[in-house]
């Protein structure tokens, strides 16, 4: 099964999106009755972190991307699943891990849908790293694990109106784009003062 998955990952698809944006998650299930271990693989096109859920279990004042990749690899979920050995539904422990990373890594930070200024913690800034090192966080040793930031999207509110801005890199320079206004900035970390960071785009190196 593992060899089959690796062979499939080396196949180039007739799609620019699949070839550049698709990674794999590995799910490991343990049956609590017979101890049977089974595996399955799912693909993903972007990594989503639920900030509201993270803040319920972690007392943080800044969102560190690398820390949350590590925590997601260590997370355990318990649920009822059909066991092929027990021939019945039994309680399983499931571990969800990053098996591979795509060449273009898209990170989505999910904040509350209906924004509420009273919830201060949901406005915590993001530790925006221009170079992201995810070495040791994926099981597949041949995928890229170091990434350079190439852009981000943020959300702001002005008199109750929702607006979005983006920061992109051209050559060695960063530019902030808000509607038709494009201005050069010193570094992408300044974006935390403009609003909430909701998406980041990294390119493998």
Secondary structure as UniProt FT lines:
FT   HELIX           2..9
FT   HELIX           16..21
FT   STRAND          23..31
FT   TURN            32..34
FT   STRAND          37..44
FT   STRAND          47..50
FT   HELIX           51..57
FT   STRAND          62..63
FT   HELIX           65..74
FT   STRAND          76..83
FT   TURN            84..87
FT   STRAND          88..100
FT   STRAND          104..110
FT   TURN            117..118
FT   HELIX           120..123
FT   STRAND          125..126
FT   STRAND          131..133
FT   TURN            135..136
FT   TURN            141..142
FT   STRAND          146..158
FT   TURN            159..160
FT   STRAND          161..170
FT   TURN            171..172
FT   STRAND          173..178
FT   TURN            179..180
FT   STRAND          181..185
FT   HELIX           188..193
FT   STRAND          196..204
//
